[in-house]
């Protein structure tokens, strides 16, 4: 039981970290990079509020 809680804890920490890094890339880092030919990256870079 304790081992299962430990595994689920690490799963939630890992997934939360991945979501945070993805948001950080989309919100900040992609704006600092040069324009891209990739349509998905270009859409993220040109996103404005």
GIHUQUI-V481575 format. One record per pair of residues at least 4 apart in sequence whose C-alpha atoms are under 6 Angstrom apart, sorted by the first residue. I is the first residue (numbers start at 1). J is the second residue. Records with the same first field share a line. If there is no record, write none. Layout:
I=J / J
This chain:
10=14
12=16
23=27
24=28
25=29 / 30
26=30
30=45
31=45
36=42
38=42
